[in-house]
């Protein structure tokens, strides 16, 4: 039988975490599962929660929403995420640029104000990765493990777009890929602004 403790060990990232964040993640997941799954009273250890066909999707869903703060995730945001293969690093950077471009084509003054607002949003992206980045990665890796253990279950599929750049094997190459993509986006935006408005 598979229990939640063993499930977490199916994540290479989780297995390599230091003891303190690992213990915090487990404690928060245990508290959440006790609250959400209920059952016959609170259990004291994740190894006491057995995973079955009936509860595997619920457990996987709750693991994704655990807050496990990372200072490096806060400071480096999507670049930290790219280093660790956290889903959505590239998409986040691309979205911050792509939403501004239609405004740039329409009105320069509105674009400047919109870009100011986007800069504030961009600063908060690191905060989101700092809070949930570890849980997203653990859940992504655990889901791959659970798909093998529970082949009849239909786990929510993560679109390939969220994993752009994650196929690069070396961590620093993933970061460099994201840096290069960011520079390309910056260059295109500056070029379009100069071309349109001088």
Secondary structure, DSSP 4 states (H G I P E B T S, - for coil): -EEHHHHHHT-HHHHHS-HHHHHHHHHHHHHHHHHHH-SSS--S-GGGSEE-TTTHHHHHHHHHT-----HHHHHHTHHHHHHHT-TTHHHHHHHHHHHHHHHHHH-HHHHHHHHHHHHHHHHHHHHHHHHHHHHHHHHHHHHHHHHHHTTTS-PPPPPGGGGTTTT-SSHHHHHHHHHHHHHHHHHHHHHHHHHHH-
